[in-house]
Amino acid sequence: MSGTVATESPEREVEALEVCRRLISEFDAAVNRFAPEAEISIVNHNPGVRHSISPLFLAALRAADHSFATSRGLCDPTILPALAAAGYDRDFAEISELATSAEALPAIGFPLIDIDYEASTVTLPVGGGLDLGSSAKALFVDLLVERLAHDGACLVELGGDVAARGVGPDGPWVVGVTVADEITGHEPKVFLGDGAICTSSTTLRSWRTNTGPRHHIIDPRTGESASSSYTRASVAAASCVDANCFATALLVDDDIAFDLVQAGWGARLTTRWGTVEYVGSWPKD
């Protein structure tokens, strides 16, 4: 997964990249479900056992808890069995051209995960499975930009999640929202100050299975690939965790747009019919 780290001066970038590498290593050890030795893998493979966990894994669970509540359950990290049933049972780069898809499995629901935030422990019920990839990636960007911001203005981007603080070397940070607009053919860009923009899509991580095409955005209510009116959602919010939460939820259920507006955020949405819609306080192009 590609990313970008930028600071207001070139002199800071070497140190900033080293901070980034250290944090990536910490996140891999905590929440990379494709790493057998990671904490999340140990928890997933040992249901019914109470596990003491690191502060970082606990923070990732807290972010997932927040996203679940904010999205009214549309962002549910207990979709791992559903992802596996859809053929996403290994790193995306290793999915075969034609994966095997099983019967859809609805998520068991995040409230069934026993998390003790005071004791730093978690217990996964039998039949459950955690995938924190979406909210954990957003949390990574939020944490990294906050660490770098102590020494000046900065911007961090990872896999479509971007956050910024302060002003860049040439003025306000300019962020490309998509690689190329599906309608106009050009890359839409916006100014970003202290805040975040996250983009989710049903077209980028997709694959063919024996039962038809699938993608990685799962509707936790059914276990099927999500199918709202939108194929791409970019959301601007104060944090990547909030922006990613709504960007994902909008691909699952159109109705969550009301919650996004009530929270004060904005979105740029590409519909299944090839049109672009704007909701709430979207940044100026």
Order of alpha helices (4+ residues) and beta strands (2+ residues): beta-alpha-alpha-beta-alpha-alpha-beta-beta-beta-alpha-beta-beta-beta-beta-beta-beta-beta-beta-alpha-alpha-beta-beta
